[in-house]
């Protein structure tokens, strides 16, 4: 890779160092590539456990009928579908994703399943959300924050659009708490994931990036501190599957 000019800001794209203004397009390419088989690969990669992680996220969100919910980086709509049932006709769920391919798959999937009326679809960048201040009772971002270039900016933007008393839930891969699990997880991530990606989507590189992006994501305590710095209070996290995934929760005062 060519060396960046000294005044060029850089960031991580997996294990590579890239210019900050290039990362968004590179991440977009990954998700354009994997969108069509995203749900199948999620089931294969997690042995279906991602559905349990998402169910726990919904339970901890405290969503109620009539609530306004933002499912950020909502992709193919797993959380949106369940939230739409809970909030009912008086509530609203916004499925937002920066990636048009993922958003289109989510819209087509939910429309085909009869979910219409209380769901809106918005292409949006988490770092500069196009919503009014104090708009949402709950914001969720599941397996999306690690792909955001400016995570602090995204957390500040999310905090701005939450109503006072509103809750942010971040479901994301994290740092395993068990050394044996950590070793097994590394072996699986860097051997099995690219192999499955090649087999199912003919795209090993995208799944190698996804494995690397997990390792570059802040650990549990660091992310908790970032949420507090964004202005959220009563921040906490729950390790799931020995810390392979962590669910962070914070409240806007």
C-alpha positions as CSV (number, residue, x, y, z in Angstrom):
1,X,0.0,0.0,0.0
2,X,1.3,3.4,-0.8
3,X,2.3,5.5,2.1
4,X,-0.2,8.2,3.2
5,X,0.9,11.8,3.2
6,X,1.9,12.9,6.7
7,X,-1.1,15.1,7.1
8,X,-3.6,12.4,6.0
9,X,-5.6,11.0,8.8
10,X,-5.7,7.2,8.9
11,X,-7.8,4.5,10.5
12,X,-8.1,0.7,10.5
13,X,-9.8,-1.4,7.9
14,X,-9.4,-4.8,9.6
15,X,-5.7,-5.0,10.1
16,X,-4.8,-2.6,7.3
17,X,-4.1,1.1,7.8
18,X,-6.1,3.2,5.4
19,X,-7.0,6.8,4.8
20,X,-9.9,7.8,7.0
21,X,-11.9,9.1,4.1
22,X,-11.5,5.8,2.2
23,X,-12.8,3.5,4.9
24,X,-16.5,4.1,4.4
25,X,-16.4,3.1,0.7
26,X,-14.3,0.0,1.5
27,X,-16.8,-1.1,4.2
28,X,-19.6,-0.5,1.7
29,X,-18.0,-2.8,-0.8
30,X,-17.9,-5.6,1.8
31,X,-21.6,-5.3,2.6
32,X,-22.6,-4.9,-1.1
33,X,-20.8,-8.2,-1.6
34,X,-22.3,-10.1,1.3
35,X,-25.9,-8.6,1.4
36,X,-27.7,-11.3,-0.6
37,X,-26.3,-14.2,1.6
38,X,-26.0,-12.2,4.9
39,X,-28.7,-14.0,6.9
40,X,-27.5,-17.4,5.7
41,X,-24.0,-16.6,6.7
42,X,-25.0,-15.3,10.1
43,X,-26.7,-18.6,10.9
44,X,-23.7,-20.6,9.7
45,X,-21.1,-18.4,11.4
46,X,-22.8,-18.3,14.8
47,X,-24.5,-21.7,14.6
48,X,-27.8,-19.8,14.9
49,X,-26.8,-18.3,18.3
50,X,-27.1,-14.8,16.9
51,X,-30.9,-15.1,17.1
52,X,-30.6,-15.7,20.9
53,X,-28.2,-12.7,21.2
54,X,-30.8,-10.5,19.4
55,X,-33.7,-11.8,21.5
56,X,-31.8,-10.8,24.7
57,X,-31.1,-7.4,23.2
58,X,-34.9,-6.9,22.6
59,X,-35.7,-8.0,26.1
60,X,-33.2,-5.6,27.6
61,X,-34.3,-2.7,25.5
62,X,-37.6,-2.3,27.4
63,X,-39.5,-1.5,24.2
64,X,-43.2,-0.9,24.8
65,X,-46.2,-0.4,22.6
66,X,-46.2,3.1,21.1
67,X,-42.5,3.6,21.3
68,X,-40.3,5.2,18.6
69,X,-37.3,2.8,17.8
70,X,-34.3,3.3,15.6
71,X,-32.7,0.0,14.5
72,X,-29.3,1.4,13.3
73,X,-27.1,-0.6,10.9
74,X,-30.3,-2.7,10.9
75,X,-29.3,-4.6,7.8
76,X,-31.8,-7.3,6.8
77,X,-34.2,-6.4,9.6
78,X,-34.0,-9.1,12.3
79,X,-34.5,-6.6,15.1
80,X,-36.8,-4.4,13.2
81,X,-39.3,-7.2,12.6
82,X,-39.5,-8.0,16.3
83,X,-39.7,-4.4,17.4
84,X,-42.5,-3.7,14.9
85,X,-44.6,-6.3,16.5
86,X,-44.0,-4.9,20.0
87,X,-44.5,-1.1,19.2
88,X,-47.7,-1.8,17.3
89,X,-49.7,0.6,15.1
90,X,-49.2,3.5,17.4
91,X,-45.4,3.1,17.4
92,X,-42.7,3.3,14.7
93,X,-39.5,1.5,13.9
94,X,-36.9,3.1,11.6
95,X,-34.6,0.6,9.9
96,X,-31.5,2.6,9.0
97,X,-28.4,1.4,7.3
98,X,-25.6,3.2,5.5
99,X,-25.5,0.4,2.9
100,X,-28.1,0.5,0.1
101,X,-27.7,-3.2,-0.7
102,X,-28.4,-4.2,2.9
103,X,-31.3,-1.8,3.2
104,X,-32.9,-3.1,0.0
105,X,-32.6,-6.7,1.2
106,X,-34.2,-5.7,4.6
107,X,-37.0,-3.7,2.9
108,X,-37.8,-6.5,0.5
109,X,-37.7,-9.2,3.1
110,X,-40.0,-7.4,5.6
111,X,-42.4,-6.2,2.9
112,X,-42.7,-9.8,1.6
113,X,-43.5,-11.0,5.1
114,X,-46.3,-8.4,5.5
115,X,-44.5,-5.9,7.7
116,X,-45.9,-2.6,6.5
117,X,-47.4,0.5,8.2
118,X,-45.1,1.1,11.2
119,X,-41.7,0.7,9.6
120,X,-39.7,3.3,7.8
121,X,-36.5,2.7,5.8
122,X,-33.7,5.3,5.8
123,X,-30.2,5.2,4.3
124,X,-28.2,7.0,7.0
125,X,-24.6,7.3,8.3
126,X,-24.4,6.7,12.1
127,X,-21.9,9.5,12.5
128,X,-24.4,12.2,11.4
129,X,-28.0,10.8,11.8
130,X,-30.7,12.7,9.8
131,X,-33.2,12.8,12.7
132,X,-34.4,15.5,15.1
133,X,-33.0,15.8,18.6
134,X,-34.9,13.7,21.2
135,X,-36.7,11.5,18.6
136,X,-36.4,7.9,19.8
137,X,-37.2,5.9,22.9
138,X,-34.7,3.2,22.0
139,X,-31.8,3.0,19.6
140,X,-30.2,-0.4,18.8
141,X,-27.0,-1.1,16.8
142,X,-26.3,-4.8,16.4
143,X,-23.0,-5.8,14.8
144,X,-22.6,-2.4,13.1
145,X,-20.6,-0.2,15.4
146,X,-17.3,-1.9,14.7
147,X,-17.6,-0.9,11.0
148,X,-18.1,2.8,11.8
149,X,-15.1,5.0,11.1
150,X,-15.7,7.5,13.9
151,X,-17.3,5.5,16.7
152,X,-17.2,8.5,19.2
153,X,-19.0,10.6,16.6
154,X,-21.6,7.9,16.1
155,X,-22.2,7.5,19.8
156,X,-22.6,11.3,20.1
157,X,-25.0,11.4,17.2
158,X,-27.1,8.5,18.7
159,X,-27.2,10.2,22.1
160,X,-28.5,13.4,20.4
161,X,-31.5,11.6,18.8
162,X,-32.4,9.7,21.9
163,X,-35.2,11.1,24.1
164,X,-34.3,11.9,27.7
165,X,-34.6,8.5,29.5
166,X,-34.1,6.8,26.1
167,X,-31.9,3.8,25.9
168,X,-29.0,2.8,23.6
169,X,-28.2,-0.9,23.2
170,X,-25.0,-1.9,21.4
171,X,-24.8,-5.6,20.5
172,X,-21.3,-6.3,19.2
173,X,-18.5,-8.9,19.1
174,X,-16.1,-8.3,21.9
175,X,-13.2,-9.8,23.8
176,X,-13.7,-13.4,25.1
177,X,-13.2,-13.7,28.9
178,X,-12.0,-17.3,28.8
179,X,-8.5,-17.9,27.5
180,X,-9.4,-21.3,26.0
181,X,-12.5,-19.8,24.3
182,X,-10.3,-16.9,23.0
183,X,-7.8,-19.4,21.3
184,X,-10.6,-21.5,19.8
185,X,-12.4,-18.3,18.6
186,X,-9.2,-17.0,16.9
187,X,-8.7,-20.3,15.1
188,X,-12.4,-20.4,14.0
189,X,-12.4,-16.7,12.9
190,X,-9.3,-16.8,10.8
191,X,-9.7,-20.3,9.3
192,X,-13.3,-21.3,9.2
193,X,-14.9,-17.9,8.5
194,X,-13.0,-17.1,5.3
195,X,-13.5,-20.7,4.1
196,X,-17.3,-20.5,4.7
197,X,-17.3,-17.1,3.0
198,X,-15.5,-18.5,-0.1
199,X,-17.8,-21.6,-0.1
200,X,-21.2,-19.7,0.3
201,X,-20.6,-16.3,-1.2
202,X,-17.4,-16.8,-3.2
203,X,-15.9,-14.0,-1.1
204,X,-13.2,-15.0,1.4
205,X,-11.8,-11.5,1.7
206,X,-14.9,-9.9,3.0
207,X,-15.2,-12.5,5.8
208,X,-11.5,-12.1,6.6
209,X,-12.1,-8.4,7.0
210,X,-15.1,-9.1,9.3
211,X,-12.9,-11.3,11.5
212,X,-10.1,-8.6,11.6
213,X,-12.6,-5.8,12.3
214,X,-13.8,-7.7,15.4
215,X,-10.2,-7.8,16.8
216,X,-9.8,-4.0,16.2
217,X,-13.1,-3.1,18.0
218,X,-12.8,-1.6,21.5
219,X,-13.1,-4.2,24.4
220,X,-16.0,-4.1,26.8
221,X,-14.6,-1.6,29.3
222,X,-13.3,0.7,26.6
223,X,-16.7,0.8,24.8
224,X,-18.5,1.4,28.1
225,X,-16.2,4.4,28.7
226,X,-16.9,5.7,25.2
227,X,-20.6,5.6,25.9
228,X,-20.1,7.5,29.1
229,X,-18.0,10.1,27.2
230,X,-20.9,10.5,24.8
231,X,-23.1,11.6,27.7
232,X,-24.9,8.4,28.5
233,X,-25.4,7.3,32.1
234,X,-25.9,4.0,34.0
235,X,-23.8,2.3,31.3
236,X,-23.3,-1.4,31.7
237,X,-22.5,-4.5,29.6
238,X,-23.4,-8.1,29.7
239,X,-21.0,-10.7,28.3
240,X,-22.7,-13.3,26.1
241,X,-21.1,-16.6,25.1
242,X,-18.1,-16.0,27.3
243,X,-17.6,-12.5,26.0
244,X,-17.5,-13.5,22.3
245,X,-20.3,-11.0,22.2
246,X,-21.2,-8.2,24.6
247,X,-24.4,-6.3,25.0
248,X,-23.8,-2.7,26.2
249,X,-26.6,-0.5,27.5
250,X,-26.7,3.2,28.3
251,X,-29.4,5.8,29.1
252,X,-29.7,9.4,28.1
253,X,-30.2,11.5,31.2
